[in-house]
Amino acid sequence: MPIFEYKCKECGTVYDVLHKSSSSKEDVICPKCSSKKNVKLVSTFSSNIKSEGFSGGCSDGSCGMPSYGGGCSNGMCGLN
């Protein structure tokens, strides 16, 4: 069942809607103001992938990234 994110055009509330099927034409109603005026947002997703060959760490906050940019904020890399 797909989950879509919407933003209410009336009050600006952002909310998720779980549709019963991807082809469902259900009415989307704002949970805060009950408006049917909304816009579907483009949502991102995350994936938890573990690489068995990865031996690097984030103890210094770099995660093996070059010093000219990138890196792991406060060592919170999530790559291992």
Biopython code that builds the backbone (N, CA, C, O; Angstrom):
import numpy as np
from Bio.PDB.StructureBuilder import StructureBuilder

atoms = [
    (1, "MET", "N", (0.843, -1.172, 0.000)),
    (1, "MET", "CA", (0.000, 0.000, 0.000)),
    (1, "MET", "C", (0.893, 1.241, 0.000)),
    (1, "MET", "O", (1.703, 1.420, 0.909)),
    (2, "PRO", "N", (0.754, 2.068, -0.977)),
    (2, "PRO", "CA", (1.613, 3.255, -1.060)),
    (2, "PRO", "C", (1.213, 4.352, -0.075)),
    (2, "PRO", "O", (0.035, 4.570, 0.205)),
    (3, "ILE", "N", (2.228, 5.027, 0.433)),
    (3, "ILE", "CA", (2.021, 6.178, 1.306)),
    (3, "ILE", "C", (2.445, 7.416, 0.531)),
    (3, "ILE", "O", (3.549, 7.465, -0.012)),
    (4, "PHE", "N", (1.579, 8.406, 0.478)),
    (4, "PHE", "CA", (1.869, 9.653, -0.216)),
    (4, "PHE", "C", (1.850, 10.795, 0.780)),
    (4, "PHE", "O", (1.101, 10.773, 1.757)),
    (5, "GLU", "N", (2.684, 11.795, 0.522)),
    (5, "GLU", "CA", (2.752, 12.965, 1.379)),
    (5, "GLU", "C", (2.058, 14.125, 0.668)),
    (5, "GLU", "O", (2.277, 14.357, -0.521)),
    (6, "TYR", "N", (1.233, 14.837, 1.398)),
    (6, "TYR", "CA", (0.468, 15.956, 0.848)),
    (6, "TYR", "C", (0.692, 17.206, 1.690)),
    (6, "TYR", "O", (1.056, 17.128, 2.864)),
    (7, "LYS", "N", (0.464, 18.365, 1.062)),
    (7, "LYS", "CA", (0.482, 19.640, 1.779)),
    (7, "LYS", "C", (-0.835, 20.340, 1.491)),
    (7, "LYS", "O", (-1.241, 20.479, 0.337)),
    (8, "CYS", "N", (-1.496, 20.778, 2.555)),
    (8, "CYS", "CA", (-2.772, 21.475, 2.437)),
    (8, "CYS", "C", (-2.535, 22.879, 1.902)),
    (8, "CYS", "O", (-1.682, 23.610, 2.406)),
    (9, "LYS", "N", (-3.299, 23.254, 0.869)),
    (9, "LYS", "CA", (-3.185, 24.595, 0.295)),
    (9, "LYS", "C", (-3.852, 25.649, 1.168)),
    (9, "LYS", "O", (-3.576, 26.839, 1.020)),
    (10, "GLU", "N", (-4.724, 25.226, 2.074)),
    (10, "GLU", "CA", (-5.445, 26.159, 2.934)),
    (10, "GLU", "C", (-4.640, 26.535, 4.183)),
    (10, "GLU", "O", (-4.460, 27.717, 4.476)),
    (11, "CYS", "N", (-4.154, 25.517, 4.922)),
    (11, "CYS", "CA", (-3.496, 25.798, 6.204)),
    (11, "CYS", "C", (-2.003, 25.468, 6.217)),
    (11, "CYS", "O", (-1.308, 25.806, 7.175)),
    (12, "GLY", "N", (-1.501, 24.812, 5.164)),
    (12, "GLY", "CA", (-0.072, 24.514, 5.075)),
    (12, "GLY", "C", (0.376, 23.264, 5.804)),
    (12, "GLY", "O", (1.573, 22.983, 5.859)),
    (13, "THR", "N", (-0.549, 22.509, 6.362)),
    (13, "THR", "CA", (-0.201, 21.287, 7.068)),
    (13, "THR", "C", (0.332, 20.240, 6.093)),
    (13, "THR", "O", (-0.227, 20.042, 5.014)),
    (14, "VAL", "N", (1.422, 19.572, 6.482)),
    (14, "VAL", "CA", (1.979, 18.473, 5.692)),
    (14, "VAL", "C", (1.577, 17.178, 6.389)),
    (14, "VAL", "O", (1.747, 17.039, 7.601)),
    (15, "TYR", "N", (1.041, 16.229, 5.619)),
    (15, "TYR", "CA", (0.543, 14.990, 6.207)),
    (15, "TYR", "C", (0.690, 13.836, 5.223)),
    (15, "TYR", "O", (0.794, 14.042, 4.013)),
    (16, "ASP", "N", (0.697, 12.616, 5.762)),
    (16, "ASP", "CA", (0.816, 11.399, 4.966)),
    (16, "ASP", "C", (-0.550, 10.742, 4.820)),
    (16, "ASP", "O", (-1.383, 10.795, 5.725)),
    (17, "VAL", "N", (-0.764, 10.116, 3.654)),
    (17, "VAL", "CA", (-1.998, 9.369, 3.415)),
    (17, "VAL", "C", (-1.621, 7.988, 2.898)),
    (17, "VAL", "O", (-0.870, 7.862, 1.930)),
    (18, "LEU", "N", (-2.138, 6.966, 3.541)),
    (18, "LEU", "CA", (-1.933, 5.588, 3.122)),
    (18, "LEU", "C", (-3.087, 5.204, 2.207)),
    (18, "LEU", "O", (-4.226, 5.076, 2.655)),
    (19, "HIS", "N", (-2.788, 5.019, 0.922)),
    (19, "HIS", "CA", (-3.830, 4.648, -0.039)),
    (19, "HIS", "C", (-3.940, 3.121, -0.108)),
    (19, "HIS", "O", (-2.943, 2.411, 0.022)),
    (20, "LYS", "N", (-5.141, 2.640, -0.309)),
    (20, "LYS", "CA", (-5.380, 1.202, -0.361)),
    (20, "LYS", "C", (-4.768, 0.572, -1.598)),
    (20, "LYS", "O", (-4.429, -0.611, -1.582)),
    (21, "SER", "N", (-4.619, 1.339, -2.670)),
    (21, "SER", "CA", (-3.946, 0.852, -3.879)),
    (21, "SER", "C", (-3.365, 2.048, -4.612)),
    (21, "SER", "O", (-3.780, 3.183, -4.376)),
    (22, "SER", "N", (-2.410, 1.804, -5.498)),
    (22, "SER", "CA", (-1.767, 2.906, -6.207)),
    (22, "SER", "C", (-2.713, 3.580, -7.189)),
    (22, "SER", "O", (-2.488, 4.727, -7.575)),
    (23, "SER", "N", (-3.766, 2.886, -7.596)),
    (23, "SER", "CA", (-4.717, 3.476, -8.537)),
    (23, "SER", "C", (-5.947, 4.055, -7.836)),
    (23, "SER", "O", (-6.901, 4.480, -8.488)),
    (24, "SER", "N", (-5.915, 4.068, -6.511)),
    (24, "SER", "CA", (-7.046, 4.550, -5.733)),
    (24, "SER", "C", (-7.280, 6.036, -5.960)),
    (24, "SER", "O", (-6.332, 6.820, -6.009)),
    (25, "LYS", "N", (-8.532, 6.419, -6.098)),
    (25, "LYS", "CA", (-8.911, 7.815, -6.306)),
    (25, "LYS", "C", (-9.639, 8.363, -5.076)),
    (25, "LYS", "O", (-10.609, 9.111, -5.196)),
    (26, "GLU", "N", (-9.158, 7.980, -3.902)),
    (26, "GLU", "CA", (-9.789, 8.430, -2.665)),
    (26, "GLU", "C", (-9.652, 9.936, -2.500)),
    (26, "GLU", "O", (-8.681, 10.531, -2.967)),
    (27, "ASP", "N", (-10.618, 10.546, -1.841)),
    (27, "ASP", "CA", (-10.507, 11.964, -1.507)),
    (27, "ASP", "C", (-9.442, 12.125, -0.426)),
    (27, "ASP", "O", (-9.415, 11.381, 0.554)),
    (28, "VAL", "N", (-8.574, 13.102, -0.622)),
    (28, "VAL", "CA", (-7.549, 13.403, 0.365)),
    (28, "VAL", "C", (-8.015, 14.633, 1.125)),
    (28, "VAL", "O", (-8.232, 15.692, 0.536)),
    (29, "ILE", "N", (-8.167, 14.491, 2.432)),
    (29, "ILE", "CA", (-8.704, 15.548, 3.271)),
    (29, "ILE", "C", (-7.686, 15.897, 4.344)),
    (29, "ILE", "O", (-7.142, 15.014, 5.008)),
    (30, "CYS", "N", (-7.431, 17.185, 4.508)),
    (30, "CYS", "CA", (-6.489, 17.660, 5.515)),
    (30, "CYS", "C", (-6.986, 17.288, 6.911)),
    (30, "CYS", "O", (-8.134, 17.571, 7.252)),
    (31, "PRO", "N", (-6.137, 16.659, 7.718)),
    (31, "PRO", "CA", (-6.568, 16.275, 9.066)),
    (31, "PRO", "C", (-6.736, 17.464, 10.011)),
    (31, "PRO", "O", (-7.370, 17.334, 11.058)),
    (32, "LYS", "N", (-6.174, 18.624, 9.652)),
    (32, "LYS", "CA", (-6.261, 19.793, 10.535)),
    (32, "LYS", "C", (-7.472, 20.666, 10.226)),
    (32, "LYS", "O", (-8.208, 21.050, 11.134)),
    (33, "CYS", "N", (-7.685, 20.987, 8.926)),
    (33, "CYS", "CA", (-8.767, 21.929, 8.591)),
    (33, "CYS", "C", (-9.860, 21.314, 7.715)),
    (33, "CYS", "O", (-10.817, 22.003, 7.359)),
    (34, "SER", "N", (-9.736, 20.037, 7.362)),
    (34, "SER", "CA", (-10.709, 19.283, 6.560)),
    (34, "SER", "C", (-10.842, 19.782, 5.126)),
    (34, "SER", "O", (-11.838, 19.489, 4.464)),
    (35, "SER", "N", (-9.863, 20.524, 4.637)),
    (35, "SER", "CA", (-9.893, 21.005, 3.261)),
    (35, "SER", "C", (-9.543, 19.879, 2.292)),
    (35, "SER", "O", (-8.757, 18.990, 2.622)),
    (36, "LYS", "N", (-10.121, 19.922, 1.112)),
    (36, "LYS", "CA", (-9.784, 18.961, 0.059)),
    (36, "LYS", "C", (-8.805, 19.572, -0.939)),
    (36, "LYS", "O", (-8.459, 18.941, -1.937)),
    (37, "LYS", "N", (-8.355, 20.806, -0.670)),
    (37, "LYS", "CA", (-7.395, 21.482, -1.544)),
    (37, "LYS", "C", (-5.999, 21.138, -1.054)),
    (37, "LYS", "O", (-5.565, 21.612, -0.004)),
    (38, "ASN", "N", (-5.295, 20.307, -1.823)),
    (38, "ASN", "CA", (-3.971, 19.863, -1.421)),
    (38, "ASN", "C", (-3.078, 19.667, -2.639)),
    (38, "ASN", "O", (-3.540, 19.683, -3.780)),
    (39, "VAL", "N", (-1.809, 19.485, -2.375)),
    (39, "VAL", "CA", (-0.852, 19.192, -3.421)),
    (39, "VAL", "C", (-0.014, 17.996, -2.964)),
    (39, "VAL", "O", (0.426, 17.936, -1.816)),
    (40, "LYS", "N", (0.199, 17.056, -3.870)),
    (40, "LYS", "CA", (1.015, 15.885, -3.557)),
    (40, "LYS", "C", (2.474, 16.306, -3.616)),
    (40, "LYS", "O", (2.910, 16.924, -4.588)),
    (41, "LEU", "N", (3.230, 15.969, -2.572)),
    (41, "LEU", "CA", (4.637, 16.324, -2.502)),
    (41, "LEU", "C", (5.501, 15.178, -3.016)),
    (41, "LEU", "O", (5.104, 14.014, -2.981)),
    (42, "VAL", "N", (6.676, 15.530, -3.488)),
    (42, "VAL", "CA", (7.649, 14.523, -3.896)),
    (42, "VAL", "C", (8.418, 14.144, -2.641)),
    (42, "VAL", "O", (9.129, 14.969, -2.069)),
    (43, "SER", "N", (8.276, 12.907, -2.219)),
    (43, "SER", "CA", (8.909, 12.445, -0.994)),
    (43, "SER", "C", (10.195, 11.708, -1.304)),
    (43, "SER", "O", (10.358, 11.124, -2.376)),
    (44, "THR", "N", (11.100, 11.748, -0.346)),
    (44, "THR", "CA", (12.326, 10.976, -0.452)),
    (44, "THR", "C", (12.164, 9.713, 0.376)),
    (44, "THR", "O", (11.223, 9.590, 1.161)),
    (45, "PHE", "N", (13.063, 8.799, 0.202)),
    (45, "PHE", "CA", (13.026, 7.594, 1.011)),
    (45, "PHE", "C", (14.435, 7.272, 1.443)),
    (45, "PHE", "O", (15.399, 7.779, 0.869)),
    (46, "SER", "N", (14.561, 6.434, 2.447)),
    (46, "SER", "CA", (15.884, 5.995, 2.874)),
    (46, "SER", "C", (15.926, 4.488, 2.824)),
    (46, "SER", "O", (14.906, 3.807, 2.931)),
    (47, "SER", "N", (17.113, 3.996, 2.662)),
    (47, "SER", "CA", (17.311, 2.561, 2.591)),
    (47, "SER", "C", (18.426, 2.181, 3.536)),
    (47, "SER", "O", (19.432, 2.885, 3.624)),
    (48, "ASN", "N", (18.265, 1.093, 4.236)),
    (48, "ASN", "CA", (19.279, 0.617, 5.151)),
    (48, "ASN", "C", (20.042, -0.495, 4.455)),
    (48, "ASN", "O", (19.589, -1.639, 4.419)),
    (49, "ILE", "N", (21.208, -0.157, 3.899)),
    (49, "ILE", "CA", (22.019, -1.122, 3.171)),
    (49, "ILE", "C", (23.310, -1.341, 3.935)),
    (49, "ILE", "O", (24.006, -0.384, 4.274)),
    (50, "LYS", "N", (23.630, -2.587, 4.206)),
    (50, "LYS", "CA", (24.858, -2.905, 4.912)),
    (50, "LYS", "C", (25.835, -3.527, 3.931)),
    (50, "LYS", "O", (25.514, -4.495, 3.241)),
    (51, "SER", "N", (27.016, -2.963, 3.879)),
    (51, "SER", "CA", (28.064, -3.478, 3.016)),
    (51, "SER", "C", (29.030, -4.281, 3.859)),
    (51, "SER", "O", (29.640, -3.738, 4.781)),
    (52, "GLU", "N", (29.183, -5.566, 3.565)),
    (52, "GLU", "CA", (30.050, -6.420, 4.361)),
    (52, "GLU", "C", (31.522, -6.123, 4.127)),
    (52, "GLU", "O", (32.351, -6.417, 4.989)),
    (53, "GLY", "N", (31.864, -5.550, 2.986)),
    (53, "GLY", "CA", (33.253, -5.258, 2.694)),
    (53, "GLY", "C", (33.723, -3.926, 3.236)),
    (53, "GLY", "O", (34.911, -3.619, 3.145)),
    (54, "PHE", "N", (32.841, -3.130, 3.792)),
    (54, "PHE", "CA", (33.198, -1.799, 4.268)),
    (54, "PHE", "C", (33.878, -1.913, 5.614)),
    (54, "PHE", "O", (33.297, -2.447, 6.559)),
    (55, "SER", "N", (35.106, -1.418, 5.715)),
    (55, "SER", "CA", (35.818, -1.490, 6.988)),
    (55, "SER", "C", (36.105, -0.111, 7.554)),
    (55, "SER", "O", (36.721, 0.012, 8.612)),
    (56, "GLY", "N", (35.664, 0.925, 6.860)),
    (56, "GLY", "CA", (35.902, 2.283, 7.331)),
    (56, "GLY", "C", (35.014, 2.626, 8.501)),
    (56, "GLY", "O", (33.998, 1.974, 8.740)),
    (57, "GLY", "N", (35.400, 3.643, 9.221)),
    (57, "GLY", "CA", (34.617, 4.077, 10.362)),
    (57, "GLY", "C", (34.405, 5.566, 10.307)),
    (57, "GLY", "O", (34.948, 6.257, 9.444)),
    (58, "CYS", "N", (33.628, 6.043, 11.211)),
    (58, "CYS", "CA", (33.327, 7.470, 11.242)),
    (58, "CYS", "C", (33.818, 8.099, 12.531)),
    (58, "CYS", "O", (33.303, 9.141, 12.935)),
    (59, "SER", "N", (34.791, 7.503, 13.183)),
    (59, "SER", "CA", (35.216, 8.035, 14.468)),
    (59, "SER", "C", (35.753, 9.456, 14.366)),
    (59, "SER", "O", (35.627, 10.234, 15.311)),
    (60, "ASP", "N", (36.354, 9.806, 13.224)),
    (60, "ASP", "CA", (36.860, 11.167, 13.069)),
    (60, "ASP", "C", (35.893, 12.048, 12.299)),
    (60, "ASP", "O", (36.183, 13.222, 12.071)),
    (61, "GLY", "N", (34.749, 11.508, 11.894)),
    (61, "GLY", "CA", (33.747, 12.294, 11.187)),
    (61, "GLY", "C", (33.966, 12.384, 9.694)),
    (61, "GLY", "O", (33.226, 13.090, 9.008)),
    (62, "SER", "N", (34.976, 11.678, 9.163)),
    (62, "SER", "CA", (35.255, 11.808, 7.728)),
    (62, "SER", "C", (34.694, 10.661, 6.907)),
    (62, "SER", "O", (34.368, 10.861, 5.737)),
    (63, "CYS", "N", (34.570, 9.473, 7.470)),
    (63, "CYS", "CA", (34.077, 8.276, 6.770)),
    (63, "CYS", "C", (34.851, 8.022, 5.485)),
    (63, "CYS", "O", (34.303, 7.479, 4.525)),
    (64, "GLY", "N", (36.100, 8.406, 5.461)),
    (64, "GLY", "CA", (36.910, 8.176, 4.278)),
    (64, "GLY", "C", (36.637, 9.166, 3.165)),
    (64, "GLY", "O", (37.116, 8.975, 2.047)),
    (65, "MET", "N", (35.883, 10.215, 3.438)),
    (65, "MET", "CA", (35.563, 11.203, 2.426)),
    (65, "MET", "C", (36.729, 12.171, 2.274)),
    (65, "MET", "O", (37.425, 12.449, 3.250)),
    (66, "PRO", "N", (36.952, 12.683, 1.080)),
    (66, "PRO", "CA", (38.008, 13.677, 0.878)),
    (66, "PRO", "C", (37.758, 14.919, 1.716)),
    (66, "PRO", "O", (36.616, 15.222, 2.061)),
    (67, "SER", "N", (38.817, 15.631, 2.039)),
    (67, "SER", "CA", (38.697, 16.792, 2.911)),
    (67, "SER", "C", (38.056, 17.996, 2.230)),
    (67, "SER", "O", (37.749, 18.982, 2.900)),
    (68, "TYR", "N", (37.844, 17.942, 0.900)),
    (68, "TYR", "CA", (37.280, 19.091, 0.194)),
    (68, "TYR", "C", (35.760, 19.151, 0.252)),
    (68, "TYR", "O", (35.165, 20.021, -0.384)),
    (69, "GLY", "N", (35.132, 18.285, 0.970)),
    (69, "GLY", "CA", (33.675, 18.362, 1.116)),
    (69, "GLY", "C", (33.094, 17.032, 1.520)),
    (69, "GLY", "O", (33.801, 16.026, 1.566)),
    (70, "GLY", "N", (31.841, 17.023, 1.807)),
    (70, "GLY", "CA", (31.165, 15.791, 2.212)),
    (70, "GLY", "C", (31.516, 15.435, 3.641)),
    (70, "GLY", "O", (31.768, 16.315, 4.463)),
    (71, "GLY", "N", (31.532, 14.167, 3.932)),
    (71, "GLY", "CA", (31.859, 13.713, 5.265)),
    (71, "GLY", "C", (30.603, 13.385, 6.047)),
    (71, "GLY", "O", (29.487, 13.462, 5.534)),
    (72, "CYS", "N", (30.812, 13.021, 7.289)),
    (72, "CYS", "CA", (29.714, 12.615, 8.152)),
    (72, "CYS", "C", (29.566, 13.613, 9.267)),
    (72, "CYS", "O", (30.501, 13.822, 10.040)),
    (73, "SER", "N", (28.453, 14.212, 9.363)),
    (73, "SER", "CA", (28.183, 15.170, 10.425)),
    (73, "SER", "C", (28.295, 14.480, 11.769)),
    (73, "SER", "O", (27.539, 13.551, 12.056)),
    (74, "ASN", "N", (29.221, 14.918, 12.590)),
    (74, "ASN", "CA", (29.441, 14.372, 13.938)),
    (74, "ASN", "C", (29.670, 12.872, 13.933)),
    (74, "ASN", "O", (29.356, 12.210, 14.922)),
    (75, "GLY", "N", (30.209, 12.308, 12.849)),
    (75, "GLY", "CA", (30.487, 10.881, 12.803)),
    (75, "GLY", "C", (29.262, 10.011, 12.633)),
    (75, "GLY", "O", (29.351, 8.799, 12.825)),
    (76, "MET", "N", (28.126, 10.579, 12.281)),
    (76, "MET", "CA", (26.886, 9.830, 12.141)),
    (76, "MET", "C", (26.700, 9.422, 10.682)),
    (76, "MET", "O", (25.813, 9.931, 9.997)),
    (77, "CYS", "N", (27.532, 8.512, 10.218)),
    (77, "CYS", "CA", (27.578, 8.198, 8.796)),
    (77, "CYS", "C", (26.473, 7.240, 8.356)),
    (77, "CYS", "O", (25.786, 7.498, 7.368)),
    (78, "GLY", "N", (26.299, 6.145, 9.077)),
    (78, "GLY", "CA", (25.280, 5.179, 8.683)),
    (78, "GLY", "C", (25.715, 4.264, 7.559)),
    (78, "GLY", "O", (24.907, 3.492, 7.042)),
    (79, "LEU", "N", (26.991, 4.337, 7.170)),
    (79, "LEU", "CA", (27.464, 3.470, 6.088)),
    (79, "LEU", "C", (27.900, 2.102, 6.595)),
    (79, "LEU", "O", (28.059, 1.182, 5.793)),
    (80, "ASN", "N", (28.096, 1.940, 7.878)),
    (80, "ASN", "CA", (28.587, 0.648, 8.381)),
    (80, "ASN", "C", (27.518, -0.089, 9.113)),
    (80, "ASN", "O", (27.754, -1.193, 9.603)),
]
sb = StructureBuilder()
sb.init_structure("model")
sb.init_model(0)
sb.init_chain("A")
sb.init_seg("    ")
for serial, (resi, resn, name, xyz) in enumerate(atoms, 1):
    if name == "N":
        sb.init_residue(resn, " ", resi, " ")
    sb.init_atom(name, np.array(xyz, "f"), 0.0, 1.0, " ", f" {name:<3s}", serial, name[0])
structure = sb.get_structure()
